């Protein structure tokens, strides 16, 4: 799944991707499971990080609104 997230290394909003989809992603966003994301930067290499609690809440709310 792809979505817009803030990359602290690039210091801007980017298109980020997670390997989780559907119910697996929703379950991780609702619980204590880490959600790792990646964004590919042509000039700086790939950046990986885990969403913090607020980012997980924001993404969960966005997905609920999109339904």
CHARMM internal coordinates of N, CA and C (Angstrom, degrees):
IC EDIT
DIST 1 N 1 CA 1.4351
DIST 1 CA 1 C 1.5167
ANGL 1 N 1 CA 1 C 108.25
DIST 1 C 2 N 1.3158
ANGL 1 CA 1 C 2 N 117.22
DIHE 1 N 1 CA 1 C 2 N 142.93
DIST 2 N 2 CA 1.4552
ANGL 1 C 2 N 2 CA 121.45
DIHE 1 CA 1 C 2 N 2 CA 177.26
DIST 2 CA 2 C 1.5299
ANGL 2 N 2 CA 2 C 110.09
DIHE 1 C 2 N 2 CA 2 C -117.82
DIST 2 C 3 N 1.3368
ANGL 2 CA 2 C 3 N 115.30
DIHE 2 N 2 CA 2 C 3 N 151.68
DIST 3 N 3 CA 1.4523
ANGL 2 C 3 N 3 CA 121.84
DIHE 2 CA 2 C 3 N 3 CA -179.33
DIST 3 CA 3 C 1.5196
ANGL 3 N 3 CA 3 C 107.82
DIHE 2 C 3 N 3 CA 3 C -163.70
DIST 3 C 4 N 1.3153
ANGL 3 CA 3 C 4 N 116.73
DIHE 3 N 3 CA 3 C 4 N 169.95
DIST 4 N 4 CA 1.4574
ANGL 3 C 4 N 4 CA 121.44
DIHE 3 CA 3 C 4 N 4 CA 178.95
DIST 4 CA 4 C 1.5251
ANGL 4 N 4 CA 4 C 109.05
DIHE 3 C 4 N 4 CA 4 C -88.68
DIST 4 C 5 N 1.3257
ANGL 4 CA 4 C 5 N 115.92
DIHE 4 N 4 CA 4 C 5 N 131.65
DIST 5 N 5 CA 1.4608
ANGL 4 C 5 N 5 CA 122.01
DIHE 4 CA 4 C 5 N 5 CA 179.59
DIST 5 CA 5 C 1.5232
ANGL 5 N 5 CA 5 C 108.33
DIHE 4 C 5 N 5 CA 5 C -143.56
DIST 5 C 6 N 1.3170
ANGL 5 CA 5 C 6 N 115.81
DIHE 5 N 5 CA 5 C 6 N 160.47
DIST 6 N 6 CA 1.4579
ANGL 5 C 6 N 6 CA 120.95
DIHE 5 CA 5 C 6 N 6 CA 177.27
DIST 6 CA 6 C 1.5265
ANGL 6 N 6 CA 6 C 109.08
DIHE 5 C 6 N 6 CA 6 C -88.77
DIST 6 C 7 N 1.3227
ANGL 6 CA 6 C 7 N 116.21
DIHE 6 N 6 CA 6 C 7 N 123.17
DIST 7 N 7 CA 1.4647
ANGL 6 C 7 N 7 CA 121.64
DIHE 6 CA 6 C 7 N 7 CA 175.95
DIST 7 CA 7 C 1.5195
ANGL 7 N 7 CA 7 C 107.87
DIHE 6 C 7 N 7 CA 7 C -95.71
DIST 7 C 8 N 1.3228
ANGL 7 CA 7 C 8 N 115.92
DIHE 7 N 7 CA 7 C 8 N 116.46
DIST 8 N 8 CA 1.4675
ANGL 7 C 8 N 8 CA 119.77
DIHE 7 CA 7 C 8 N 8 CA -177.69
DIST 8 CA 8 C 1.5245
ANGL 8 N 8 CA 8 C 112.12
DIHE 7 C 8 N 8 CA 8 C -69.38
DIST 8 C 9 N 1.3106
ANGL 8 CA 8 C 9 N 117.52
DIHE 8 N 8 CA 8 C 9 N -22.80
DIST 9 N 9 CA 1.4708
ANGL 8 C 9 N 9 CA 119.43
DIHE 8 CA 8 C 9 N 9 CA 178.58
DIST 9 CA 9 C 1.5253
ANGL 9 N 9 CA 9 C 111.24
DIHE 8 C 9 N 9 CA 9 C -77.88
DIST 9 C 10 N 1.3183
ANGL 9 CA 9 C 10 N 116.61
DIHE 9 N 9 CA 9 C 10 N -40.35
DIST 10 N 10 CA 1.4716
ANGL 9 C 10 N 10 CA 120.30
DIHE 9 CA 9 C 10 N 10 CA 178.07
DIST 10 CA 10 C 1.5274
ANGL 10 N 10 CA 10 C 111.70
DIHE 9 C 10 N 10 CA 10 C -83.80
DIST 10 C 11 N 1.3298
ANGL 10 CA 10 C 11 N 115.13
DIHE 10 N 10 CA 10 C 11 N -17.38
DIST 11 N 11 CA 1.4630
ANGL 10 C 11 N 11 CA 122.67
DIHE 10 CA 10 C 11 N 11 CA -178.16
DIST 11 CA 11 C 1.5293
ANGL 11 N 11 CA 11 C 112.27
DIHE 10 C 11 N 11 CA 11 C 58.89
DIST 11 C 12 N 1.3414
ANGL 11 CA 11 C 12 N 114.89
DIHE 11 N 11 CA 11 C 12 N 44.04
DIST 12 N 12 CA 1.4576
ANGL 11 C 12 N 12 CA 121.08
DIHE 11 CA 11 C 12 N 12 CA 176.71
DIST 12 CA 12 C 1.5230
ANGL 12 N 12 CA 12 C 109.55
DIHE 11 C 12 N 12 CA 12 C -162.76
DIST 12 C 13 N 1.3314
ANGL 12 CA 12 C 13 N 115.25
DIHE 12 N 12 CA 12 C 13 N 168.86
DIST 13 N 13 CA 1.4594
ANGL 12 C 13 N 13 CA 120.60
DIHE 12 CA 12 C 13 N 13 CA 176.62
DIST 13 CA 13 C 1.5208
ANGL 13 N 13 CA 13 C 108.81
DIHE 12 C 13 N 13 CA 13 C -78.10
DIST 13 C 14 N 1.3216
ANGL 13 CA 13 C 14 N 115.42
DIHE 13 N 13 CA 13 C 14 N 138.20
DIST 14 N 14 CA 1.4620
ANGL 13 C 14 N 14 CA 122.61
DIHE 13 CA 13 C 14 N 14 CA -176.62
DIST 14 CA 14 C 1.5269
ANGL 14 N 14 CA 14 C 109.39
DIHE 13 C 14 N 14 CA 14 C -138.42
DIST 14 C 15 N 1.3022
ANGL 14 CA 14 C 15 N 116.14
DIHE 14 N 14 CA 14 C 15 N 168.30
DIST 15 N 15 CA 1.4577
ANGL 14 C 15 N 15 CA 120.63
DIHE 14 CA 14 C 15 N 15 CA 171.17
DIST 15 CA 15 C 1.5209
ANGL 15 N 15 CA 15 C 107.46
DIHE 14 C 15 N 15 CA 15 C -84.76
DIST 15 C 16 N 1.3267
ANGL 15 CA 15 C 16 N 115.58
DIHE 15 N 15 CA 15 C 16 N 117.21
DIST 16 N 16 CA 1.4637
ANGL 15 C 16 N 16 CA 121.85
DIHE 15 CA 15 C 16 N 16 CA -179.12
DIST 16 CA 16 C 1.5242
ANGL 16 N 16 CA 16 C 108.78
DIHE 15 C 16 N 16 CA 16 C -110.62
DIST 16 C 17 N 1.3122
ANGL 16 CA 16 C 17 N 115.80
DIHE 16 N 16 CA 16 C 17 N 158.20
DIST 17 N 17 CA 1.4656
ANGL 16 C 17 N 17 CA 121.76
DIHE 16 CA 16 C 17 N 17 CA -178.04
DIST 17 CA 17 C 1.5244
ANGL 17 N 17 CA 17 C 109.48
DIHE 16 C 17 N 17 CA 17 C -130.85
DIST 17 C 18 N 1.3083
ANGL 17 CA 17 C 18 N 115.53
DIHE 17 N 17 CA 17 C 18 N 146.15
DIST 18 N 18 CA 1.4557
ANGL 17 C 18 N 18 CA 121.52
DIHE 17 CA 17 C 18 N 18 CA 172.75
DIST 18 CA 18 C 1.5223
ANGL 18 N 18 CA 18 C 108.33
DIHE 17 C 18 N 18 CA 18 C -124.44
DIST 18 C 19 N 1.3042
ANGL 18 CA 18 C 19 N 116.19
DIHE 18 N 18 CA 18 C 19 N 150.47
DIST 19 N 19 CA 1.4591
ANGL 18 C 19 N 19 CA 120.62
DIHE 18 CA 18 C 19 N 19 CA 178.90
DIST 19 CA 19 C 1.5212
ANGL 19 N 19 CA 19 C 111.10
DIHE 18 C 19 N 19 CA 19 C -78.67
DIST 19 C 20 N 1.3177
ANGL 19 CA 19 C 20 N 116.98
DIHE 19 N 19 CA 19 C 20 N -14.96
DIST 20 N 20 CA 1.4618
ANGL 19 C 20 N 20 CA 120.82
DIHE 19 CA 19 C 20 N 20 CA -179.86
DIST 20 CA 20 C 1.5281
ANGL 20 N 20 CA 20 C 110.03
DIHE 19 C 20 N 20 CA 20 C -83.55
DIST 20 C 21 N 1.3095
ANGL 20 CA 20 C 21 N 115.96
DIHE 20 N 20 CA 20 C 21 N 147.05
DIST 21 N 21 CA 1.4529
ANGL 20 C 21 N 21 CA 122.35
DIHE 20 CA 20 C 21 N 21 CA 177.53
DIST 21 CA 21 C 1.5214
ANGL 21 N 21 CA 21 C 109.67
DIHE 20 C 21 N 21 CA 21 C -143.41
DIST 21 C 22 N 1.2981
ANGL 21 CA 21 C 22 N 115.29
DIHE 21 N 21 CA 21 C 22 N 163.61
DIST 22 N 22 CA 1.4564
ANGL 21 C 22 N 22 CA 121.59
DIHE 21 CA 21 C 22 N 22 CA 172.83
DIST 22 CA 22 C 1.5055
ANGL 22 N 22 CA 22 C 114.48
DIHE 21 C 22 N 22 CA 22 C 53.11
DIST 22 C 23 N 1.3287
ANGL 22 CA 22 C 23 N 115.36
DIHE 22 N 22 CA 22 C 23 N -133.27
DIST 23 N 23 CA 1.4643
ANGL 22 C 23 N 23 CA 121.58
DIHE 22 CA 22 C 23 N 23 CA -176.58
DIST 23 CA 23 C 1.5213
ANGL 23 N 23 CA 23 C 112.94
DIHE 22 C 23 N 23 CA 23 C -63.96
DIST 23 C 24 N 1.3369
ANGL 23 CA 23 C 24 N 117.69
DIHE 23 N 23 CA 23 C 24 N -32.01
DIST 24 N 24 CA 1.4675
ANGL 23 C 24 N 24 CA 120.24
DIHE 23 CA 23 C 24 N 24 CA 178.13
DIST 24 CA 24 C 1.5272
ANGL 24 N 24 CA 24 C 110.49
DIHE 23 C 24 N 24 CA 24 C -63.86
DIST 24 C 25 N 1.3256
ANGL 24 CA 24 C 25 N 116.73
DIHE 24 N 24 CA 24 C 25 N -42.26
DIST 25 N 25 CA 1.4568
ANGL 24 C 25 N 25 CA 120.27
DIHE 24 CA 24 C 25 N 25 CA 178.62
DIST 25 CA 25 C 1.5215
ANGL 25 N 25 CA 25 C 111.14
DIHE 24 C 25 N 25 CA 25 C -67.58
DIST 25 C 26 N 1.3221
ANGL 25 CA 25 C 26 N 117.51
DIHE 25 N 25 CA 25 C 26 N -45.37
DIST 26 N 26 CA 1.4613
ANGL 25 C 26 N 26 CA 120.79
DIHE 25 CA 25 C 26 N 26 CA 179.36
DIST 26 CA 26 C 1.5193
ANGL 26 N 26 CA 26 C 111.54
DIHE 25 C 26 N 26 CA 26 C -60.09
DIST 26 C 27 N 1.3149
ANGL 26 CA 26 C 27 N 116.94
DIHE 26 N 26 CA 26 C 27 N -42.32
DIST 27 N 27 CA 1.4598
ANGL 26 C 27 N 27 CA 121.37
DIHE 26 CA 26 C 27 N 27 CA 179.21
DIST 27 CA 27 C 1.5289
ANGL 27 N 27 CA 27 C 110.73
DIHE 26 C 27 N 27 CA 27 C -63.38
DIST 27 C 28 N 1.3185
ANGL 27 CA 27 C 28 N 117.45
DIHE 27 N 27 CA 27 C 28 N -43.32
DIST 28 N 28 CA 1.4652
ANGL 27 C 28 N 28 CA 121.30
DIHE 27 CA 27 C 28 N 28 CA 179.57
DIST 28 CA 28 C 1.5263
ANGL 28 N 28 CA 28 C 110.93
DIHE 27 C 28 N 28 CA 28 C -65.61
DIST 28 C 29 N 1.3275
ANGL 28 CA 28 C 29 N 117.14
DIHE 28 N 28 CA 28 C 29 N -40.02
DIST 29 N 29 CA 1.4598
ANGL 28 C 29 N 29 CA 120.84
DIHE 28 CA 28 C 29 N 29 CA -179.34
DIST 29 CA 29 C 1.5248
ANGL 29 N 29 CA 29 C 111.50
DIHE 28 C 29 N 29 CA 29 C -67.51
DIST 29 C 30 N 1.3153
ANGL 29 CA 29 C 30 N 117.00
DIHE 29 N 29 CA 29 C 30 N -32.52
DIST 30 N 30 CA 1.4679
ANGL 29 C 30 N 30 CA 121.50
DIHE 29 CA 29 C 30 N 30 CA -179.65
DIST 30 CA 30 C 1.5245
ANGL 30 N 30 CA 30 C 112.56
DIHE 29 C 30 N 30 CA 30 C -80.52
DIST 30 C 31 N 1.3138
ANGL 30 CA 30 C 31 N 117.12
DIHE 30 N 30 CA 30 C 31 N -22.96
DIST 31 N 31 CA 1.4594
ANGL 30 C 31 N 31 CA 120.41
DIHE 30 CA 30 C 31 N 31 CA -173.73
DIST 31 CA 31 C 1.5150
ANGL 31 N 31 CA 31 C 113.59
DIHE 30 C 31 N 31 CA 31 C -110.89
DIST 31 C 32 N 1.3191
ANGL 31 CA 31 C 32 N 114.09
DIHE 31 N 31 CA 31 C 32 N -157.32
DIST 32 N 32 CA 1.4622
ANGL 31 C 32 N 32 CA 121.38
DIHE 31 CA 31 C 32 N 32 CA -177.94
DIST 32 CA 32 C 1.5215
ANGL 32 N 32 CA 32 C 113.30
DIHE 31 C 32 N 32 CA 32 C -93.93
DIST 32 C 33 N 1.3128
ANGL 32 CA 32 C 33 N 117.33
DIHE 32 N 32 CA 32 C 33 N 4.51
DIST 33 N 33 CA 1.4554
ANGL 32 C 33 N 33 CA 121.10
DIHE 32 CA 32 C 33 N 33 CA -178.85
DIST 33 CA 33 C 1.5201
ANGL 33 N 33 CA 33 C 110.38
DIHE 32 C 33 N 33 CA 33 C -70.84
DIST 33 C 34 N 1.3279
ANGL 33 CA 33 C 34 N 116.56
DIHE 33 N 33 CA 33 C 34 N 135.34
DIST 34 N 34 CA 1.4571
ANGL 33 C 34 N 34 CA 120.93
DIHE 33 CA 33 C 34 N 34 CA 176.29
DIST 34 CA 34 C 1.5283
ANGL 34 N 34 CA 34 C 110.26
DIHE 33 C 34 N 34 CA 34 C -68.01
DIST 34 C 35 N 1.3205
ANGL 34 CA 34 C 35 N 115.55
DIHE 34 N 34 CA 34 C 35 N 141.94
DIST 35 N 35 CA 1.4545
ANGL 34 C 35 N 35 CA 121.53
DIHE 34 CA 34 C 35 N 35 CA 175.36
DIST 35 CA 35 C 1.5242
ANGL 35 N 35 CA 35 C 106.82
DIHE 34 C 35 N 35 CA 35 C -116.63
DIST 35 C 36 N 1.3245
ANGL 35 CA 35 C 36 N 115.19
DIHE 35 N 35 CA 35 C 36 N 105.54
DIST 36 N 36 CA 1.4611
ANGL 35 C 36 N 36 CA 120.14
DIHE 35 CA 35 C 36 N 36 CA -179.75
DIST 36 CA 36 C 1.5249
ANGL 36 N 36 CA 36 C 109.33
DIHE 35 C 36 N 36 CA 36 C -88.75
DIST 36 C 37 N 1.3147
ANGL 36 CA 36 C 37 N 115.24
DIHE 36 N 36 CA 36 C 37 N 137.38
DIST 37 N 37 CA 1.4597
ANGL 36 C 37 N 37 CA 120.86
DIHE 36 CA 36 C 37 N 37 CA 179.07
DIST 37 CA 37 C 1.5205
ANGL 37 N 37 CA 37 C 109.37
DIHE 36 C 37 N 37 CA 37 C -126.16
DIST 37 C 38 N 1.3219
ANGL 37 CA 37 C 38 N 115.29
DIHE 37 N 37 CA 37 C 38 N 161.68
DIST 38 N 38 CA 1.4590
ANGL 37 C 38 N 38 CA 122.06
DIHE 37 CA 37 C 38 N 38 CA 178.86
DIST 38 CA 38 C 1.5165
ANGL 38 N 38 CA 38 C 108.69
DIHE 37 C 38 N 38 CA 38 C -139.39
DIST 38 C 39 N 1.3091
ANGL 38 CA 38 C 39 N 114.28
DIHE 38 N 38 CA 38 C 39 N 147.44
DIST 39 N 39 CA 1.4522
ANGL 38 C 39 N 39 CA 119.30
DIHE 38 CA 38 C 39 N 39 CA 169.57
DIST 39 CA 39 C 1.5151
ANGL 39 N 39 CA 39 C 106.87
DIHE 38 C 39 N 39 CA 39 C -137.31
DIST 39 C 40 N 1.3167
ANGL 39 CA 39 C 40 N 115.58
DIHE 39 N 39 CA 39 C 40 N 139.25
DIST 40 N 40 CA 1.4593
ANGL 39 C 40 N 40 CA 121.94
DIHE 39 CA 39 C 40 N 40 CA -176.08
DIST 40 CA 40 C 1.5164
ANGL 40 N 40 CA 40 C 108.43
DIHE 39 C 40 N 40 CA 40 C -95.37
DIST 40 C 41 N 1.3152
ANGL 40 CA 40 C 41 N 114.82
DIHE 40 N 40 CA 40 C 41 N 124.45
DIST 41 N 41 CA 1.4592
ANGL 40 C 41 N 41 CA 121.50
DIHE 40 CA 40 C 41 N 41 CA 178.43
DIST 41 CA 41 C 1.5173
ANGL 41 N 41 CA 41 C 107.96
DIHE 40 C 41 N 41 CA 41 C -115.85
DIST 41 C 42 N 1.3097
ANGL 41 CA 41 C 42 N 116.85
DIHE 41 N 41 CA 41 C 42 N 119.14
DIST 42 N 42 CA 1.4659
ANGL 41 C 42 N 42 CA 120.34
DIHE 41 CA 41 C 42 N 42 CA -176.95
DIST 42 CA 42 C 1.5307
ANGL 42 N 42 CA 42 C 112.56
DIHE 41 C 42 N 42 CA 42 C -62.15
DIST 42 C 43 N 1.3216
ANGL 42 CA 42 C 43 N 117.07
DIHE 42 N 42 CA 42 C 43 N -35.93
DIST 43 N 43 CA 1.4586
ANGL 42 C 43 N 43 CA 119.41
DIHE 42 CA 42 C 43 N 43 CA -175.13
DIST 43 CA 43 C 1.5248
ANGL 43 N 43 CA 43 C 113.75
DIHE 42 C 43 N 43 CA 43 C -98.52
DIST 43 C 44 N 1.3343
ANGL 43 CA 43 C 44 N 118.69
DIHE 43 N 43 CA 43 C 44 N -12.30
DIST 44 N 44 CA 1.4699
ANGL 43 C 44 N 44 CA 120.51
DIHE 43 CA 43 C 44 N 44 CA -176.52
DIST 44 CA 44 C 1.5223
ANGL 44 N 44 CA 44 C 113.14
DIHE 43 C 44 N 44 CA 44 C -124.89
DIST 44 C 45 N 1.2964
ANGL 44 CA 44 C 45 N 118.93
DIHE 44 N 44 CA 44 C 45 N 6.39
DIST 45 N 45 CA 1.4551
ANGL 44 C 45 N 45 CA 121.08
DIHE 44 CA 44 C 45 N 45 CA -178.14
DIST 45 CA 45 C 1.5218
ANGL 45 N 45 CA 45 C 111.45
DIHE 44 C 45 N 45 CA 45 C 81.80
DIST 45 C 46 N 1.3106
ANGL 45 CA 45 C 46 N 115.93
DIHE 45 N 45 CA 45 C 46 N 177.47
DIST 46 N 46 CA 1.4574
ANGL 45 C 46 N 46 CA 121.28
DIHE 45 CA 45 C 46 N 46 CA -179.38
DIST 46 CA 46 C 1.5230
ANGL 46 N 46 CA 46 C 110.43
DIHE 45 C 46 N 46 CA 46 C -77.48
DIST 46 C 47 N 1.3194
ANGL 46 CA 46 C 47 N 115.88
DIHE 46 N 46 CA 46 C 47 N 139.33
DIST 47 N 47 CA 1.4642
ANGL 46 C 47 N 47 CA 121.25
DIHE 46 CA 46 C 47 N 47 CA 178.19
DIST 47 CA 47 C 1.5214
ANGL 47 N 47 CA 47 C 108.69
DIHE 46 C 47 N 47 CA 47 C -115.36
DIST 47 C 48 N 1.3289
ANGL 47 CA 47 C 48 N 116.19
DIHE 47 N 47 CA 47 C 48 N 128.10
DIST 48 N 48 CA 1.4654
ANGL 47 C 48 N 48 CA 122.65
DIHE 47 CA 47 C 48 N 48 CA 178.95
DIST 48 CA 48 C 1.5132
ANGL 48 N 48 CA 48 C 108.77
DIHE 47 C 48 N 48 CA 48 C -121.88
DIST 48 C 49 N 1.3266
ANGL 48 CA 48 C 49 N 115.59
DIHE 48 N 48 CA 48 C 49 N 142.53
DIST 49 N 49 CA 1.4663
ANGL 48 C 49 N 49 CA 120.67
DIHE 48 CA 48 C 49 N 49 CA 174.66
DIST 49 CA 49 C 1.5105
ANGL 49 N 49 CA 49 C 109.07
DIHE 48 C 49 N 49 CA 49 C -160.11
DIST 49 C 50 N 1.3266
ANGL 49 CA 49 C 50 N 115.44
DIHE 49 N 49 CA 49 C 50 N 168.18
DIST 50 N 50 CA 1.4629
ANGL 49 C 50 N 50 CA 121.77
DIHE 49 CA 49 C 50 N 50 CA 177.42
DIST 50 CA 50 C 1.5184
ANGL 50 N 50 CA 50 C 107.97
DIHE 49 C 50 N 50 CA 50 C -104.96
DIST 50 C 51 N 1.3217
ANGL 50 CA 50 C 51 N 115.44
DIHE 50 N 50 CA 50 C 51 N 138.04
DIST 51 N 51 CA 1.4564
ANGL 50 C 51 N 51 CA 119.85
DIHE 50 CA 50 C 51 N 51 CA 178.36
DIST 51 CA 51 C 1.5197
ANGL 51 N 51 CA 51 C 109.99
DIHE 50 C 51 N 51 CA 51 C -66.06
DIST 51 C 52 N 1.3237
ANGL 51 CA 51 C 52 N 116.65
DIHE 51 N 51 CA 51 C 52 N 139.85
DIST 52 N 52 CA 1.4564
ANGL 51 C 52 N 52 CA 119.64
DIHE 51 CA 51 C 52 N 52 CA 174.57
DIST 52 CA 52 C 1.5318
ANGL 52 N 52 CA 52 C 108.45
DIHE 51 C 52 N 52 CA 52 C -82.51
DIST 52 C 53 N 1.3065
ANGL 52 CA 52 C 53 N 117.16
DIHE 52 N 52 CA 52 C 53 N 177.01
DIST 53 N 53 CA 1.4682
ANGL 52 C 53 N 53 CA 121.50
DIHE 52 CA 52 C 53 N 53 CA -175.33
DIST 53 CA 53 C 1.5257
ANGL 53 N 53 CA 53 C 111.75
DIHE 52 C 53 N 53 CA 53 C -59.41
DIST 53 C 54 N 1.3283
ANGL 53 CA 53 C 54 N 117.38
DIHE 53 N 53 CA 53 C 54 N -42.15
DIST 54 N 54 CA 1.4642
ANGL 53 C 54 N 54 CA 120.15
DIHE 53 CA 53 C 54 N 54 CA -179.07
DIST 54 CA 54 C 1.5217
ANGL 54 N 54 CA 54 C 111.31
DIHE 53 C 54 N 54 CA 54 C -67.66
DIST 54 C 55 N 1.3141
ANGL 54 CA 54 C 55 N 117.63
DIHE 54 N 54 CA 54 C 55 N -39.76
DIST 55 N 55 CA 1.4633
ANGL 54 C 55 N 55 CA 121.40
DIHE 54 CA 54 C 55 N 55 CA 177.84
DIST 55 CA 55 C 1.5252
ANGL 55 N 55 CA 55 C 111.08
DIHE 54 C 55 N 55 CA 55 C -64.55
DIST 55 C 56 N 1.3374
ANGL 55 CA 55 C 56 N 116.52
DIHE 55 N 55 CA 55 C 56 N -38.54
DIST 56 N 56 CA 1.4621
ANGL 55 C 56 N 56 CA 119.89
DIHE 55 CA 55 C 56 N 56 CA 176.90
DIST 56 CA 56 C 1.5249
ANGL 56 N 56 CA 56 C 110.54
DIHE 55 C 56 N 56 CA 56 C -63.91
DIST 56 C 57 N 1.3195
ANGL 56 CA 56 C 57 N 117.25
DIHE 56 N 56 CA 56 C 57 N -43.45
DIST 57 N 57 CA 1.4648
ANGL 56 C 57 N 57 CA 121.59
DIHE 56 CA 56 C 57 N 57 CA 178.55
DIST 57 CA 57 C 1.5201
ANGL 57 N 57 CA 57 C 110.86
DIHE 56 C 57 N 57 CA 57 C -62.74
DIST 57 C 58 N 1.3176
ANGL 57 CA 57 C 58 N 116.99
DIHE 57 N 57 CA 57 C 58 N -44.00
DIST 58 N 58 CA 1.4651
ANGL 57 C 58 N 58 CA 121.01
DIHE 57 CA 57 C 58 N 58 CA 179.76
DIST 58 CA 58 C 1.5193
ANGL 58 N 58 CA 58 C 111.07
DIHE 57 C 58 N 58 CA 58 C -61.50
DIST 58 C 59 N 1.3353
ANGL 58 CA 58 C 59 N 117.18
DIHE 58 N 58 CA 58 C 59 N -44.33
DIST 59 N 59 CA 1.4543
ANGL 58 C 59 N 59 CA 120.44
DIHE 58 CA 58 C 59 N 59 CA 179.92
DIST 59 CA 59 C 1.5232
ANGL 59 N 59 CA 59 C 110.76
DIHE 58 C 59 N 59 CA 59 C -66.54
DIST 59 C 60 N 1.3228
ANGL 59 CA 59 C 60 N 117.39
DIHE 59 N 59 CA 59 C 60 N -41.75
DIST 60 N 60 CA 1.4617
ANGL 59 C 60 N 60 CA 120.62
DIHE 59 CA 59 C 60 N 60 CA 177.93
DIST 60 CA 60 C 1.5210
ANGL 60 N 60 CA 60 C 110.60
DIHE 59 C 60 N 60 CA 60 C -60.42
DIST 60 C 61 N 1.3235
ANGL 60 CA 60 C 61 N 117.59
DIHE 60 N 60 CA 60 C 61 N -45.14
DIST 61 N 61 CA 1.4748
ANGL 60 C 61 N 61 CA 121.01
DIHE 60 CA 60 C 61 N 61 CA 178.52
DIST 61 CA 61 C 1.5239
ANGL 61 N 61 CA 61 C 111.21
DIHE 60 C 61 N 61 CA 61 C -62.51
DIST 61 C 62 N 1.3159
ANGL 61 CA 61 C 62 N 116.88
DIHE 61 N 61 CA 61 C 62 N -40.18
DIST 62 N 62 CA 1.4660
ANGL 61 C 62 N 62 CA 121.10
DIHE 61 CA 61 C 62 N 62 CA 178.23
DIST 62 CA 62 C 1.5228
ANGL 62 N 62 CA 62 C 111.30
DIHE 61 C 62 N 62 CA 62 C -62.09
DIST 62 C 63 N 1.3319
ANGL 62 CA 62 C 63 N 116.06
DIHE 62 N 62 CA 62 C 63 N -42.99
DIST 63 N 63 CA 1.4683
ANGL 62 C 63 N 63 CA 120.07
DIHE 62 CA 62 C 63 N 63 CA 179.78
DIST 63 CA 63 C 1.5262
ANGL 63 N 63 CA 63 C 111.17
DIHE 62 C 63 N 63 CA 63 C -66.48
DIST 63 C 64 N 1.3262
ANGL 63 CA 63 C 64 N 117.57
DIHE 63 N 63 CA 63 C 64 N -36.87
DIST 64 N 64 CA 1.4710
ANGL 63 C 64 N 64 CA 120.33
DIHE 63 CA 63 C 64 N 64 CA 177.86
DIST 64 CA 64 C 1.5269
ANGL 64 N 64 CA 64 C 110.81
DIHE 63 C 64 N 64 CA 64 C -64.98
DIST 64 C 65 N 1.3314
ANGL 64 CA 64 C 65 N 116.98
DIHE 64 N 64 CA 64 C 65 N -41.07
DIST 65 N 65 CA 1.4551
ANGL 64 C 65 N 65 CA 121.51
DIHE 64 CA 64 C 65 N 65 CA 179.86
DIST 65 CA 65 C 1.5227
ANGL 65 N 65 CA 65 C 112.18
DIHE 64 C 65 N 65 CA 65 C -66.93
DIST 65 C 66 N 1.3192
ANGL 65 CA 65 C 66 N 116.79
DIHE 65 N 65 CA 65 C 66 N -31.15
DIST 66 N 66 CA 1.4610
ANGL 65 C 66 N 66 CA 121.92
DIHE 65 CA 65 C 66 N 66 CA -177.22
DIST 66 CA 66 C 1.5347
ANGL 66 N 66 CA 66 C 112.21
DIHE 65 C 66 N 66 CA 66 C -74.53
DIST 66 C 67 N 1.3079
ANGL 66 CA 66 C 67 N 116.66
DIHE 66 N 66 CA 66 C 67 N -17.28
DIST 67 N 67 CA 1.4764
ANGL 66 C 67 N 67 CA 120.10
DIHE 66 CA 66 C 67 N 67 CA -177.83
DIST 67 CA 67 C 1.4719
ANGL 67 N 67 CA 67 C 112.19
DIHE 66 C 67 N 67 CA 67 C -75.43
END
COOR INIT
IC SEED 1 N 1 CA 1 C
IC BUILD
